[in-house]
Amino acid sequence: MRKLLYITVNSKPENLSSCKTVGRAFVNRFMEKHPEFIVEELDLYKAHIPRLEYQYFEKRNCIINEYAWKDLPQKEQSEVQRIVELCNQFVSAEVYVIAAPMWNLSFPSPLKEYIDCIVQENRTIAFPDNGDKPAGLLNDKPRTVVYIQSSGANIPFVLRPMLNKGLNYIEDIMKSLGISSFERLLVDGTGTTEQERREAVNKAMAKIDEIIDRMEIRKTMLV
């Protein structure tokens, strides 16, 4: 079964969150156009995302082997299992929709903790022994990340590289994992009033069909 992984990182309820409102509309519309997919949802404010500890790894970004894992206390074994589960869930999807607000030029910290769990050697990335640069392993099939970001202000295009560090980081890290298709859906100018927020949400929603139609979705043969 083909999978869309919908990741949210906002503590607000969906009806109060601009990025999650647009995110839900995007996922619903995508499923209308691609009913062969299933949706898995991951709320990073509700899910348990382990904080990485040195004893979980045998080397950089490489989880300890089964024998070393059995020597850990039960609680730490569970943490390692959870890291592996999160990474495997990410690998099993081919479309990723991430809904996050812009906070302090970046994004809420649970998203960074999650990314640290999914960047794993021999699962999503490879670090060659000869010193060559890391190589992403998620280029095995067409995959697309759609990053939906809400922000209170309208950020001028020329200032985005300087001020929108979180969005740039997400695009860079996903490409380093081998996912070359990256779409931005910005909910800019949510302002301070409900009217401003609704206008920003509606403006972003108007771009949903265009983005979905641009995505490279591999067609499957029906048997």
KAKAMO-V23740 format. One record per helix or strand. SS is the DSSP state (@ for helix, = for strand). FROM is the first residue (numbers start at 0). TO is the last residue. If there is no record, write none. Layout:
# KAKAMO-V23740
<<SS	FROM	TO> <SS	FROM	TO>>
This chain:
# KAKAMO-V23740
<<=	1	8> <@	13	15> <@	17	32> <=	36	42> <@	53	55> <=	56	58> <=	61	62> <@	65	69> <@	73	91> <=	94	100> <=	102	102> <=	105	105> <@	108	117> <=	120	120> <=	124	125> <=	134	135> <=	143	149> <@	156	162> <@	164	175> <=	180	186> <@	193	204> <@	207	213>>
